[in-house]
Amino acid sequence: MHFASDNSGPVPTQVLESLARANDGYAMAYGTDPLTEAVEQKLRNLFEAPEAAVYLTATGTSANVIALGTLVQPYQAVFCSPVAHIQEDECNAPEFYTGGAKLVLVPGTDRMTSDALRATIENEGNRGVHGPERGAVSITNVTERGNVYTLAELRALTGIAKEYGLPVHLDGARFANACVALNCTPAEMSWKAGVDVAVFGGTKNGLMGVEAVIFFDPDMARSFAHRRKRGGHLFSKTRFLAAQMDAYLADNLWRDLATRANAACARLAQGLRQSNRVVIENDPTANMIYASLPRAWHQRATAAGARYHLSGGTLYNGDPDTLLTARFVTDWSMTDAQIDAFLDVALP
C-alpha cells in the first residue's frame, strides 16, 4: 500500500538484466560506447526525429535544468505553471543552471491556459533593461497535480510561444503516463505538438535512474554537452544509463509499465468514488490522484501500513471528520490486491 511516489517502486527485471549485460567487459567512457550510441538512435526512431540531438542524464532535475540553461540566457524569463516542478521542487536549480533566469509564473491552476499564457508573456519583457527578456515556455505533462494536457491544449500553448519566438521545453518526468492517457505517440506529444526539447522520463516509470533529453532542432542543443559536463552530470560509465534506457525501449516496455501504473490509478479512483465522503480533486487519467478523505480514515490507513503524502493538515491533531487532501501515486508494480487492501482499510 505504498502510494507516496512512483519513485518508490522497484526496477523491472528486464532493466536489471540489461545492466548485467552491460557490465560484461570494457567499454569506452563518456557516451562514446556502442550501446549509448545505439540507444540515442533508438530514441530518434521512437520520436520519429532522425536529426534530433539526444542526451542521457541520471536525474530529472539535471535533465530539466540543463535543457533550460541551453535554451535561455541569464537575463531572460521562463514561463511556467505556479505548481510546475521547476518552481516547487527543484531548490532553485533552474536559476542556478541558467545563471539566474527568472521563473515567471502563469496565474491559474496546474494546467496553463492559452489566455493566461499570452497575458503573462505580454506583461513581461516590456520593461527594457529593467526587466527580463522573454526566454522560454516550460510545460509539464503529466502535471504536478496529476492532470494531463490534451494534444489540442499543448498545441495551443506552443502556438502562443511561437508567436513570440519562444522555444518550448516539455518536462516529461511522467511522459509515458501522459502518452498512454492520451493514446498518442511520443512524436505527437512532442515536436508534432510544437515542443522544441522534451524530457523522456524513465526514473518514475521503473528505471533505476535515467532520463533522455531530446532536442528536435540540433542547433538548439549546441551547448548542452558542455553544460552537462560543467554541471557534473556527465557520467563516465554512460553505458549503465544506456543499458536502462535500452531495456525501457525494447518491446515498448516504457508503454507497458505506464499502462500498468495508469490502470492501477484507475482502479484506485473507481474504489474511492464508491464513497460519497471522498472528494477527488483532479482528473486522474494518468497515475496520480489528489483526493480528500476524513482524517479518521487517513489514520486507519496509515496505521495499517499505507504510505502517502498529505498536502494539507495534520494526521492526528483535529476533528476526525475533517477532510484532508492527500496525493496518491501508483507505479507499474502495484497489484490489484494492494489497491483493494488499501480501500478495505481506508473506506468504512
C-alpha positions in Angstrom: 0.0 0.0 0.0 2.7 2.4 -1.0 1.3 5.5 -2.8 3.9 8.0 -1.7 5.6 8.2 -5.2 6.3 6.2 -8.3 9.9 6.9 -7.4 9.5 4.4 -4.6 8.7 1.4 -6.7 11.1 -1.4 -7.8 13.1 -1.8 -11.0 11.7 -4.3 -13.6 13.7 -7.5 -14.2 14.3 -6.6 -17.8 16.2 -3.4 -16.7 18.4 -5.3 -14.2 19.2 -7.9 -16.8 20.2 -5.2 -19.2 22.5 -3.7 -16.6 24.1 -7.1 -16.0 24.8 -7.5 -19.7 26.3 -4.0 -19.9 28.6 -4.9 -17.0 30.4 -7.6 -19.1 33.8 -6.4 -20.1 35.1 -3.0 -21.0 33.5 -0.1 -22.9 34.6 3.4 -23.9 33.6 6.2 -21.4 31.6 9.4 -21.5 29.0 8.2 -24.0 31.3 7.0 -26.8 30.4 3.4 -26.3 28.4 1.5 -28.9 25.4 0.9 -26.5 24.9 4.6 -25.8 25.1 5.4 -29.5 22.6 2.7 -30.3 20.2 3.9 -27.6 20.4 7.5 -28.9 19.4 6.2 -32.4 16.6 4.2 -30.9 15.2 7.3 -29.2 15.4 9.2 -32.5 13.4 6.4 -34.1 10.9 6.4 -31.3 10.3 10.1 -31.6 10.3 10.0 -35.5 13.1 12.6 -35.3 16.1 11.4 -37.3 18.1 14.6 -36.8 17.4 15.1 -33.1 20.2 15.6 -30.6 19.8 13.1 -27.8 21.5 13.1 -24.3 21.2 10.9 -21.3 21.2 12.2 -17.7 20.7 10.4 -14.4 18.1 12.7 -12.8 15.0 14.6 -13.9 16.3 17.7 -12.2 19.5 17.7 -14.3 17.5 16.9 -17.5 15.2 19.8 -17.0 17.6 22.5 -15.8 20.4 21.8 -18.2 17.9 21.9 -21.0 16.6 25.2 -19.8 20.1 26.5 -19.4 20.7 25.7 -23.0 17.6 27.5 -24.2 17.7 30.8 -22.2 20.1 33.5 -21.2 20.6 34.6 -17.6 18.7 37.8 -18.2 15.6 36.1 -19.6 12.4 34.6 -18.3 11.0 31.1 -18.3 7.2 31.0 -18.2 5.6 28.1 -16.3 2.7 27.0 -14.1 2.7 28.1 -10.4 3.0 24.4 -9.4 5.5 23.3 -12.1 8.2 21.0 -10.8 10.9 23.5 -11.7 9.1 26.0 -9.4 8.1 23.8 -6.5 10.6 21.1 -6.2 14.0 22.0 -7.8 15.6 24.0 -5.0 16.4 26.9 -7.3 18.3 24.6 -9.7 16.7 26.3 -12.8 18.0 29.7 -11.6 21.4 28.1 -10.8 21.9 26.3 -14.1 20.6 29.1 -16.2 22.8 31.6 -14.5 19.9 33.5 -13.0 17.0 33.3 -15.5 13.7 34.3 -13.8 10.8 31.9 -13.5 7.6 33.8 -14.3 4.5 32.1 -13.1 1.4 32.0 -15.3 -1.6 32.6 -13.0 -4.1 29.8 -12.7 -4.0 26.1 -12.0 -1.5 23.4 -12.9 -2.7 23.5 -16.5 -1.8 26.8 -18.1 -4.5 28.2 -20.3 -3.8 29.9 -23.6 -5.2 33.2 -22.5 -3.3 33.2 -19.2 0.0 32.4 -21.0 -0.5 35.1 -23.6 -1.3 37.7 -20.9 1.7 36.8 -18.8 4.0 36.9 -21.8 2.6 40.3 -22.8 3.1 41.6 -19.2 6.8 40.6 -19.3 9.6 41.6 -21.5 8.3 45.2 -22.0 10.5 47.0 -19.4 13.7 47.2 -21.4 16.8 46.7 -19.3 14.7 47.0 -16.1 13.1 43.6 -16.5 13.9 40.1 -18.0 13.6 39.4 -21.7 11.1 36.7 -22.7 13.0 33.5 -22.9 11.1 30.1 -23.0 7.9 28.3 -22.0 8.1 25.2 -19.9 5.1 22.8 -19.8 4.7 19.7 -17.6 2.8 16.6 -18.8 1.6 14.8 -16.5 1.3 18.0 -14.4 2.3 18.1 -10.7 -1.4 17.8 -9.8 -2.0 14.7 -11.8 -3.8 16.2 -14.7 -2.9 15.7 -18.4 -2.8 18.3 -21.1 -4.7 17.2 -24.3 -2.8 17.4 -27.6 -5.0 20.4 -28.5 -4.1 22.2 -25.3 -0.4 21.5 -25.9 -0.7 22.9 -29.5 -2.5 26.0 -28.3 0.2 26.8 -25.8 3.1 26.1 -28.1 1.4 28.1 -30.8 1.4 31.2 -28.5 5.0 30.6 -27.6 5.9 30.5 -31.3 4.1 33.8 -31.9 6.6 35.4 -29.5 9.5 33.4 -30.8 9.9 31.4 -27.6 11.2 27.8 -27.5 9.2 25.3 -25.6 10.5 22.8 -23.0 8.4 19.8 -22.0 9.1 18.4 -18.5 8.2 14.8 -19.1 9.1 13.0 -15.9 5.8 11.1 -16.4 5.9 11.4 -20.2 5.0 7.8 -20.7 1.9 8.0 -18.4 0.7 11.0 -20.4 1.2 9.2 -23.7 -0.8 6.3 -22.5 -3.5 8.5 -21.1 -3.8 10.4 -24.5 -3.3 7.2 -26.6 -0.7 9.0 -28.7 2.8 8.6 -29.9 5.9 10.3 -28.4 6.2 12.4 -31.6 2.5 13.5 -31.3 3.1 14.7 -27.7 6.3 16.5 -28.5 7.6 18.0 -31.8 4.4 17.4 -33.7 2.7 19.5 -30.9 5.2 22.3 -31.2 7.7 21.2 -28.4 11.4 22.1 -29.1 13.0 20.0 -26.3 11.4 17.1 -24.5 12.5 15.1 -21.4 11.6 11.5 -21.9 11.4 10.4 -18.3 12.3 6.9 -17.1 13.0 7.0 -13.3 9.4 7.5 -12.2 8.3 4.7 -14.6 10.5 1.9 -13.3 14.1 2.7 -14.3 16.8 2.9 -11.7 17.8 6.4 -12.8 17.9 7.7 -16.3 16.2 10.4 -18.4 16.6 11.3 -22.0 16.8 14.9 -23.2 15.8 15.3 -26.9 16.3 18.5 -28.9 14.4 18.2 -32.1 16.5 21.0 -33.7 20.1 20.0 -33.0 21.2 23.6 -33.4 19.4 24.4 -30.2 21.5 21.8 -28.3 24.9 23.2 -29.2 25.9 24.0 -25.6 24.1 21.1 -23.8 27.0 18.7 -23.8 29.3 21.3 -22.2 26.7 22.4 -19.7 26.1 18.8 -18.7 29.8 18.2 -18.1 30.4 21.6 -16.4 27.4 20.8 -14.1 28.8 17.5 -13.0 26.1 15.4 -14.8 28.2 13.6 -17.5 28.6 10.0 -16.4 31.9 8.4 -17.1 30.3 4.9 -17.3 27.4 6.1 -19.5 26.7 2.6 -20.7 24.9 1.9 -17.4 22.5 4.7 -18.2 22.1 3.5 -21.7 21.5 -0.1 -20.6 18.5 1.0 -18.6 17.1 3.0 -21.5 17.8 0.2 -23.9 15.6 -2.2 -21.8 13.0 0.6 -21.5 12.7 0.9 -25.2 12.7 -2.8 -26.0 9.3 -4.2 -26.9 7.7 -0.9 -25.8 8.4 -1.7 -22.1 8.1 2.0 -21.4 4.5 2.0 -22.6 3.7 -1.3 -20.8 4.9 0.0 -17.5 3.0 3.3 -17.8 -0.2 1.3 -18.8 0.1 -0.7 -15.7 0.6 2.4 -13.5 -2.3 4.2 -15.1 -4.6 1.1 -14.8 -3.7 0.9 -11.1 -4.7 4.5 -10.6 -8.0 4.0 -12.4 -8.8 1.1 -10.1 -7.9 3.2 -7.1 -10.1 6.1 -8.4 -13.0 3.7 -9.0 -12.8 2.4 -5.5 -12.5 5.9 -3.9 -15.6 7.0 -5.8 -17.7 4.4 -4.1 -17.8 6.6 -1.0 -19.7 9.9 -1.0 -17.3 11.1 1.7 -14.4 11.2 -0.7 -13.7 14.2 -2.9 -11.4 13.6 -5.9 -9.7 16.9 -6.7 -8.2 16.2 -10.1 -8.9 14.3 -13.3 -6.9 11.1 -12.6 -6.4 9.9 -16.2 -2.7 9.1 -15.6 -1.2 7.7 -12.3 -1.8 10.4 -9.7 -4.9 11.2 -7.6 -5.5 14.1 -5.3 -8.3 13.1 -3.0 -9.8 14.4 0.3 -10.8 11.8 2.9 -11.8 12.3 6.6 -8.9 12.5 9.0 -10.1 9.3 10.8 -9.9 7.3 7.5 -6.3 8.5 6.9 -5.5 7.4 10.5 -6.8 3.9 9.8 -5.0 3.6 6.5 -1.7 4.8 8.0 -2.0 2.5 11.0 -2.4 -0.4 8.6 0.8 0.5 6.7 -0.4 2.7 3.9 2.2 5.3 2.8 1.3 8.6 1.0 1.6 12.3 1.5 -1.0 14.7 3.0 -1.0 18.0 1.3 -2.8 19.9 4.0 -3.5 19.5 7.7 -2.0 17.1 10.2 -2.8 13.4 10.7 -3.5 13.3 14.4 -4.5 16.7 15.6 -8.0 17.8 14.8 -11.6 16.8 14.1 -11.7 13.2 12.9 -14.4 14.1 10.3 -12.3 16.9 8.8 -11.4 16.2 5.1 -7.7 16.2 4.5 -6.3 16.1 0.9 -3.7 13.5 0.0 -1.7 12.6 -3.0 -1.8 9.0 -4.2 0.6 7.9 -6.9 0.6 4.4 -8.4 3.5 2.7 -10.1 3.9 -0.1 -12.6 4.4 -2.8 -9.9 1.2 -2.1 -7.9 -1.2 -5.0 -7.8 -5.0 -5.1 -7.6 -4.6 -6.8 -4.3 -2.6 -3.9 -2.8 -5.1 -1.4 -4.0 -8.1 -3.4 -2.7 -6.4 -3.8 0.6 -6.0 -0.1 1.0 -9.6 0.5 0.0 -10.8 -2.1 2.5 -8.8 -0.4 5.3 -9.4 3.3 4.4 -13.1 3.2 3.5 -15.7 2.2 6.1 
